[in-house]
Amino acid sequence: MKWPSNPHNAFDLEIIYTPEQGHCWVLTLCEIIQLRNLLEGTWAMLELNSIIQERIYAVFV
């Protein structure tokens, strides 16, 4: 892991621990925003997949 070279940026780190999986992440502010965007896109794709499945099922029933 690479620590920030500027000590003023040290507060831009967030530690995320998931006890269910036993993982620990140290993320910068930019990485947290990227993770949020990734998760938002993932939820949108899951919702779209559900809509498509419902439409396909409705056609064949």
Buried (B, 14 or more C-beta within 10 A) or exposed (E): EEEEEEEEEEEBBEEEEEEEEEEEEEBBEEBBEEBEEEEEEEEEEEEEEEEEEEEEEEEEE
